[in-house]
């Protein structure tokens, strides 16, 4: 067996021994040894292989698979620009703590810096965005290399999954191969075998975590739950249970998992009502996960009258307001603590009444706003059950989902690591392939077009069951709600911020062989999403982005008006 084939087979075998069950491959010549090894593993039922022709989409597909499963997922490319195309997904995985394995084939050292075709410096190409990186020695005919290959594969998986107490995230293995790059039919030697019992070459005992509980210290406390890992324990539900035990109100973002069930409706509107908040300001905020959506949340966490305790995964912690006093692991949510009952029942009741008042005030606006992104989001939350998954894109859709305000509903996933529009369609496909529940996605037209290659799923590949709802406002609608969308900037706005494209989404779908339908009314949309997803299909809802700013303003005004008679009431 030639060295490149032997190395690839050993690496793939060791990844399987570590529990890798999904892999994504892009076609290429230098990566041929890995392609043959993965194809063989797929044929043997050891893992499931997904082949994509676009490296950027492939990387986000792997990210979606890893996000939903919690397991490391490799994405394999050839050398050159193929590697660079992984970088957007690497950054998202790094900031969102998603275990991604980057297996990049490379030219051997003697071809580097020679001008050889498809050869560039791939070593450390992802910089500090990866948890660990290694440039493997070029396989050759020397005996005794297999233990090194297996050890490197073990290190890669353990580092990606944070199994040694580190923060999960992307890991890069750069793999230089010399020709021949295809199997030659000769048998492999026994020295390449792994552990006889089928176990990994190297395993790691979980790190013991000793932590103090989140106890009530007598101060008025608000629990703010941001983005949380999609796989593994439901830390959002655990945060809600702690809050309920202490009598603390909860504000939760859409991707906070079980926290949304007990969260106050329209929490971001509550926090954005300055007069009411000043009269009911918490003395302490317990932040769980990573909040990213609302400027009102950022203002709360940066206020000099508020102490902040943060509960989150291992690794660096979010603190843009520089107010965090304590950092605790997520396991603190399950540490036994002292529950003395509700210390400030009147203050808690005021928050709960305010949530109900805001919900009553904005509900008619939401219902009457069709067609709008807000109405689309509300329809999805109303019609999708707790047994479904919903991937939501960045920019307006995730904010519309937040403003829609409903608790419960589907399991919501989002790319909130860097909150970019890169690869969202492919990430949603990955979530759908990894989950056995009906899966939907909500995204804007630019997000959809930015990853239109994600529509292309070859006939030999596992097919996702995913319904994608696209809110098409013909451009960058979110900018209408921000400072550039103010009337005094109207001369420049449309060209450099609104960026109308006039693209035919149905035409893109037809070219990829994907079903496309248009929903003209809320009832039509409800009917479309009421169909259990079978295959990949797109439901388009056209909206007018010129109405976004006014609708957001009316929501905030309605909330402020509903709370105005409560602003002066004393905080208990």
Helices and strands as residue ranges (DSSP letters): H 3-17, E 22-26, H 32-43, E 48-52, H 55-69, E 73-77, H 81-84, H 87-96, E 100-106, G 109-111, G 127-129, E 132-136, H 146-161, E 171-176, G 190-192, E 221-225, H 235-246, E 249-252, G 257-261, H 267-271, H 274-279, E 284-288, H 295-301, E 307-312, E 324-329, G 330-334, H 345-368, H 373-383, E 389-392, H 396-404, E 411-414, H 424-434, E 439-444, H 445-450, G 452-455, E 466-472, G 477-481, G 483-485, G 487-489, H 490-493, I 494-498, H 505-512, E 515-518, H 522-529, E 536-542, G 545-547, H 548-564
